[in-house]
Amino acid sequence: MKSTHFFFFGLLSLALFSCGGEDTICDCIRVSDKLTNKYEQLRHKGPTAADEKEVKALIKEKKTTCKEFEKMGGPEMLKRKATCK
């Protein structure tokens, strides 16, 4: 009976860790897209002080959110991006 509990606990833990990895890469992609969109908006108009503050905050958020994916190759990133909603 105890081995069954360990099996289910292990299976649940594996599922949670797997999902966590996908969420973090999806979060990284989301913040990267937000930063890209902000740069695109600023390309068409002059940045205000508020815009500069927002860009700095997005850059900081991207650095912390995407840190573990900095050395990931483009093809792998695209493959994992496809799993995001």
Buried (B, 14 or more C-beta within 10 A) or exposed (E): EEEEEEEEEEEEEEEEEEEEEEEBBBBBBBBBEBBEEBEEEBEEEEBEEEBEEBBEEBEEBBEEBBEEBEEBEEEEBEEBBEEEE
